[in-house]
Amino acid sequence: MTRAITFDVTRTLIHSPRLIEIYREVLGRHGIDAPAAEVRRLMPVVWQELDCRAEVGRDRFSAHPEGPRGWWRRFLERLCEHLGAPPPSPFAAAELYHRFGRAEAWEVYPEVPGTLSALSRLGLRLAVVSNWDERLPLLLDDLGLGRRFDAVVYSAAVGVEKPDPRIFLHALERLGVEPEDAVHVGDSVREDVEGALAAGMEALHLVRPGAPSLVRPESGQRSRGDLADLSPLPDLIEISRAPAPFPVPG
């Protein structure tokens, strides 16, 4: 029976609608012209590039010689290299690091507070499992979400990142719940779905907008739906916890 739900953070609970604007604003103030279309195109390219260079499973932020700040500074430097721009000032990287650790750079998806309240009323334990750095706990507090979770588990603190099953198991240990009694919700097939399944959990793939896939580890089968946000999750969990009907003799 489901006793706990764990959540990814970015594009699951929160998003940054002004992401490109903030990058352009900061770079522009430090003398670098960054066309919006190019920044939007190149940011996932740089993320993937640095992801491929990272040691599998090991947290990229804590593994960097200069910690999370150093990793994000390298991200910005590589973005500027792709843009054909001069190297960014260290002050630009420091400003971006500070701004994205504050609530003003983020928005909570509108259905999230009500969904978390409904899940808590069902008696479920709730946690965050995210590939994030040291800024996450305070950011969630500032956004009014921190108090809603029984545990906030992030890769920079644990030392491993999704899809490594150890970060999921660490969260479940803190919740006091076995993997078979927990569901993880996130937007990445590789990090969230495959990682949670490897830990023995169930996984809900959330696509905004789009259809998720509820994946059960014992079968690998996916139950397709038209869930585009988290609002139906309490009903889905409640239905899954209901006792099976008594079989009628044939």
C-alpha positions in Angstrom: 0.0 0.0 0.0 1.2 3.5 -0.8 2.5 5.2 2.3 4.8 7.9 0.8 5.2 10.1 -2.2 8.5 11.7 -3.3 8.8 14.5 -5.7 11.3 15.9 -8.1 11.5 19.7 -7.9 12.2 21.6 -11.2 9.3 21.3 -13.7 7.4 19.2 -11.2 6.8 21.5 -8.2 8.4 24.7 -9.4 9.6 26.4 -12.6 11.4 29.6 -13.6 9.4 31.4 -16.2 11.9 34.2 -16.4 15.0 32.0 -16.7 16.1 33.3 -20.1 15.3 36.9 -19.2 17.3 36.7 -16.0 20.3 35.3 -17.7 20.2 37.9 -20.4 19.7 40.7 -17.9 22.7 39.7 -15.8 25.0 39.0 -18.8 23.9 42.3 -20.4 24.8 44.2 -17.2 28.2 42.6 -17.4 28.8 43.6 -21.0 27.6 40.4 -22.8 24.8 40.5 -25.4 23.0 37.2 -25.3 20.1 36.9 -27.8 17.1 35.2 -26.1 16.6 32.6 -28.9 20.3 31.5 -28.7 20.3 31.3 -24.9 17.1 29.2 -24.9 18.6 26.9 -27.6 22.0 26.5 -25.9 21.2 26.1 -22.3 20.0 22.5 -22.6 23.0 21.8 -24.9 25.4 23.0 -22.3 23.6 21.1 -19.5 23.8 17.9 -21.6 27.4 18.5 -22.4 28.4 18.9 -18.8 26.1 16.0 -17.8 28.1 13.7 -20.2 31.3 14.7 -18.6 30.1 14.0 -15.0 30.9 10.7 -13.3 27.7 8.6 -13.4 25.8 8.7 -10.2 28.1 11.0 -8.4 26.7 14.4 -7.6 28.1 17.0 -10.1 27.9 19.9 -7.7 29.8 18.5 -4.7 32.2 16.7 -7.0 33.4 20.0 -8.5 36.7 21.2 -7.0 35.0 24.6 -6.1 31.6 23.1 -5.2 28.2 24.1 -6.6 29.3 27.7 -7.2 32.2 26.5 -9.3 30.0 24.1 -11.3 27.5 26.9 -12.1 30.3 29.3 -13.0 31.6 26.7 -15.5 28.1 26.3 -16.9 28.0 30.0 -17.5 31.4 30.1 -19.0 30.5 27.3 -21.4 27.3 29.0 -22.4 29.2 32.1 -23.3 31.7 30.0 -25.3 28.9 28.6 -27.3 27.5 32.1 -27.8 30.8 33.2 -29.1 30.9 35.8 -26.4 33.9 36.8 -24.2 34.4 35.0 -20.9 31.8 36.2 -18.3 32.9 38.1 -15.2 33.0 36.0 -12.0 30.6 38.5 -10.6 28.0 37.6 -13.3 28.2 33.9 -12.2 27.9 35.0 -8.5 24.9 37.1 -9.2 23.1 34.4 -11.1 23.9 31.9 -8.3 22.4 34.2 -5.8 19.3 35.1 -7.8 18.3 31.5 -8.5 18.6 30.7 -4.9 15.8 33.2 -4.1 12.0 32.8 -4.5 11.7 35.8 -6.9 13.3 33.7 -9.7 10.8 30.9 -9.3 7.1 30.1 -9.4 5.2 27.3 -7.7 2.8 25.5 -10.1 -0.7 26.6 -9.1 -2.0 23.1 -8.2 1.0 22.1 -6.1 -0.1 23.5 -2.6 -3.5 22.0 -2.8 -2.2 18.7 -4.0 0.3 18.5 -1.2 -2.3 19.3 1.4 -4.7 16.7 0.0 -1.9 14.0 0.1 -1.1 15.0 3.7 -4.7 14.5 4.7 -4.5 11.0 3.3 -1.8 10.4 5.9 1.0 10.1 3.3 4.6 10.9 4.1 6.0 13.4 1.6 9.6 14.1 0.5 11.6 15.8 -2.2 14.3 13.9 -4.1 16.1 16.2 -6.4 19.4 16.8 -8.2 20.0 20.2 -6.6 22.7 22.0 -4.7 22.8 23.5 -1.2 20.4 26.3 -2.0 17.3 24.0 -2.2 16.1 23.8 1.4 16.1 27.6 1.9 14.5 28.1 -1.5 11.7 25.7 -0.7 11.1 27.5 2.6 11.0 30.9 0.9 8.5 29.5 -1.6 6.3 28.2 1.2 6.9 24.6 0.4 9.5 23.4 2.8 7.2 22.9 5.8 5.0 20.6 3.6 7.7 17.9 3.4 8.9 15.4 5.9 12.3 15.3 4.2 14.1 17.4 1.6 16.8 15.2 0.0 19.1 16.7 -2.6 22.1 15.4 -4.5 24.7 17.8 -3.2 24.1 16.7 0.4 23.9 12.9 -0.3 26.8 12.8 -2.8 24.9 10.9 -5.5 22.3 12.1 -7.9 19.4 10.5 -9.7 19.0 8.1 -11.4 21.3 6.4 -8.8 18.9 4.4 -6.6 20.8 5.3 -3.5 19.4 8.9 -3.3 15.9 7.4 -3.4 16.7 4.9 -0.7 18.2 7.6 1.4 15.0 9.5 1.3 12.9 6.5 2.1 15.1 5.6 5.0 14.4 9.1 6.4 10.7 8.6 5.9 10.7 5.2 7.4 9.1 3.6 4.4 9.9 0.6 2.3 10.4 1.1 -1.5 7.4 -1.0 -2.4 5.2 1.4 -0.4 6.4 4.6 -2.1 5.8 6.4 -5.4 8.1 9.0 -7.0 6.8 11.8 -9.3 9.1 13.6 -11.7 9.4 14.9 -15.2 12.5 12.9 -16.4 12.2 9.4 -17.7 15.8 8.6 -17.0 16.4 10.4 -13.7 12.9 10.0 -12.1 11.2 7.0 -13.6 14.2 4.7 -14.2 15.9 5.8 -11.0 12.8 5.2 -8.8 12.1 1.8 -10.4 15.7 0.8 -9.8 15.2 1.6 -6.2 12.0 -0.7 -6.1 9.5 2.2 -6.0 6.6 3.0 -8.3 7.1 6.0 -10.6 4.8 8.6 -12.1 6.2 10.4 -15.1 4.8 13.9 -15.3 4.8 15.8 -18.5 3.7 19.4 -18.6 1.7 19.3 -20.8 1.2 15.7 -21.8 0.4 12.3 -20.5 2.4 10.6 -17.7 3.1 6.9 -17.2 2.4 5.0 -14.0 5.1 2.3 -14.0 5.0 -0.6 -11.6 8.4 -2.2 -10.9 7.1 -5.8 -10.8 5.6 -5.6 -14.3 7.2 -2.8 -16.2 3.8 -2.0 -17.6 2.7 1.6 -17.9 -0.8 2.8 -17.2 -1.4 5.7 -19.6 -3.4 8.7 -18.6 -4.0 12.3 -19.5 -2.5 13.8 -16.4 -0.8 17.1 -17.3 -0.3 18.4 -13.7 -0.4 17.1 -10.1 -4.0 17.8 -9.2 -5.4 14.3 -9.9 -2.6 12.6 -7.9 -4.6 12.4 -4.6 -7.4 10.6 -6.3 -5.0 8.3 -8.1 -3.3 7.4 -4.9 -6.6 6.9 -3.0 -7.9 4.6 -5.7 -4.7 2.6 -5.7 -5.0 2.2 -1.9 -8.6 1.0 -2.0 -9.1 -2.7 -1.2 -9.7 -5.0 -4.2 -13.4 -6.0 -4.6 -14.3 -9.4 -3.2 -14.3 -11.9 -6.2 -17.8 -12.9 -7.3 -18.0 -16.7 -7.8 -18.6 -17.6 -11.5 
